[in-house]
Amino acid sequence: MLTTNTCNYDCTFCHNEGQERKQIKKQLLKFNDYRVILDSFIDSQLQEVQFSGGEPFINSDLLKMILYTNDKTSLDIGCATNASFLNEDIVKQLSKTRIKLNIQFPSIERVEFKRITKTGEFDLIMDTLHLLKRYKVDFGINHVVTQSNWEHVFSTINFALIHEIPLKLLPDLSDKNIINRKNEVLRYLDSISVKRIDKGTGAIKWWVRSSNFQETQVIYIDSPCFYLDFNLCKNFAEIRLLPNKKLQSCIKKGVITELDFEINEKNRVLIRNKFQEAWNSFISC
């Protein structure tokens, strides 16, 4: 669920979940539309809801959406955020839910963090990470590996290990050259890991441990997008609901279909059918 098309950061590598980077008008997913759509999938095979954007917390209805999903369903709940809008009150409320936050963490270096995000405040995010730990909110950090921040990737791994924060490494989808360096990362993770598994989804996961017995998990995403591996992607892809109520099933392709009717309880079957139509139309990379 993409709650908005806008973000307060302007990261160079951002794909904005397949939305246009430069939007003329801010779009926000309304809570009542979200509620009806979610309720349309009660007793379905839906397993999880992931909130994203843009920066999803720009939408003031997001917290209400999270709380509703937590209270009314048993679905897994995730949210991709840069964490810049989180404060103690929001964190307290999140701590009462089962949400897992995936926090975009572009650099361990303060100057590089500012350069990448244009507007991001490194110290604010560091304080927020400590706040989330204090309130025991489940979270991990996502780090996009690019040519420009490559030299800091091992420092980022060590930062995650020292602070025992789960880390996900995502090579920049716009730069295929970056995957040529993946073996350096894999060898390093092998050297500090106690266990490694290939999840079969394009992701490899390590359980790593420091000499001081600090532990965390690191995942490297070797995305099917790099290889146009449609069969793998089809098994693990998602349907994205954009804030303008259009649907897409591929992060690198345009909108597939649209909820071109009134979003209300009477149209729940139509809503499910449209999602199924969007999924069925995903037939190639």
Secondary structure, 3 states (H helix, E strand, C coil): CECECCCCCCCCCCCHHHCCCCCCCCCECCHHHHHHHHHCCCCCCCCEEEEECCCHHHCCCHHHHHHHHHHHCCCEEEEEECCCCCCHHHHHHHCCCCCEEEEECCCCCHHHHHHHHCCCCHHHHHHHHHHHHHCCCEEEEEEEECCCCHHHHHHHHHHHHHCCCCEEEEECCCCHHHHHHHHHHHHHHHHHEEEEEECCCCEEEEEEECCCCCEEEEEEECCHHHCCCHHHHHHHCCCEECCCCEEECCCCCCCCEECCCCCCHHHHHHHHHHHHHHHHCCCCC
